[in-house]
Amino acid sequence: MTGSLGPFALDEVYLGDSLQLLREIPPESIDLIITDPPFGIRFRAQRENYNRTGARVLEGYQEIDAGHYGEFSGQWIQKATDTLTSTGSMYVVSGWNGLKEVLAALDNAGLTTVNHLIWKYQFGVFTRRKYVTSHYHILFAVKDPRRYTFNKIHHYPEDVWEIKREYWTGKIKTPTKLPEELVERILLYSSNPGDIVLDPFLGSGTVAAVSKRLGRRFLGFEIVSDYHAFARRRISGTIASGPEEKSRSAEGGN
């Protein structure tokens, strides 16, 4: 099946700055956005953080300065909102540091936040003088609170999701990733087969890979060339993903 969105082919991922590429998507053409943007916390993919052999972890993670995080969030969320259909939805993963900026940006873009989900994972980074953070926020927002896709796949869908982190088993890996189980759950709740799913901060390609597996059309943007190449290989099936139980810490990403 073929198709296109303006200059973009469906079921393809593109290298470039999402703040620029989002402008080129035709208005009201995307059914669902799932994304894990930079958190504005000066995060670096260091070997100490990941229990990884440094040479095997792809470098290049692009972070946003905390002082500009509100502006950055407002810009990309407004542009992304413009691409949503009238019944479209958006899921944004956020750490607590930039949460208020993301919430404000969703409001300013005219979206309605339906749920504030908590993703509870199995461990966090060790701390000495504060509580260990072992969760992320997932904000579920819609364009029209009266008309949006929601498939009640569970009888009693709660807003706290306990899902274990996943880690790469291959020799080359990105420092972070969203669990496929988490992305699959969002797709099943908030999209139908054939819907178009966008991830403007593609990372390692989880959203695109799971969308493909579940029969959704997809489009993704990634600014780091090594990550883009990695995601393309993953989507094509030449890189397998799965748990790596021996690894003990990580810090967000997709």
HELIX and SHEET records of a PDB file:
HELIX    1   1 SER A   18  LEU A   21  1                                   4    
HELIX    2   2 LEU A   22  GLU A   24  5                                   3    
HELIX    3   3 ARG A   47  TYR A   50  1                                   4    
HELIX    4   4 GLY A   54  ARG A   56  5                                   3    
HELIX    5   5 ALA A   66  HIS A   68  5                                   3    
HELIX    6   6 TYR A   69  THR A   83  1                                  15    
HELIX    7   7 LEU A   99  ASN A  108  1                                  10    
HELIX    8   8 GLU A  180  SER A  190  1                                  11    
HELIX    9   9 THR A  206  ARG A  213  1                                   8    
HELIX   10  10 SER A  225  SER A  236  1                                  12    
SHEET    1   A 2 SER A   4  LEU A   5  0                                        
SHEET    2   A 2 PHE A   8  ALA A   9 -1                                        
SHEET    1   B 8 GLU A  12  LEU A  15  0                                        
SHEET    2   B 8 ARG A 217  GLU A 222  1                                        
SHEET    3   B 8 ILE A 196  ASP A 199  1                                        
SHEET    4   B 8 ILE A  30  THR A  35  1                                        
SHEET    5   B 8 LEU A  84  SER A  94  1                                        
SHEET    6   B 8 HIS A 135  VAL A 142 -1                                        
SHEET    7   B 8 THR A 112  LYS A 120 -1                                        
SHEET    8   B 8 VAL A 160  GLU A 162  1                                        
END                                                                             
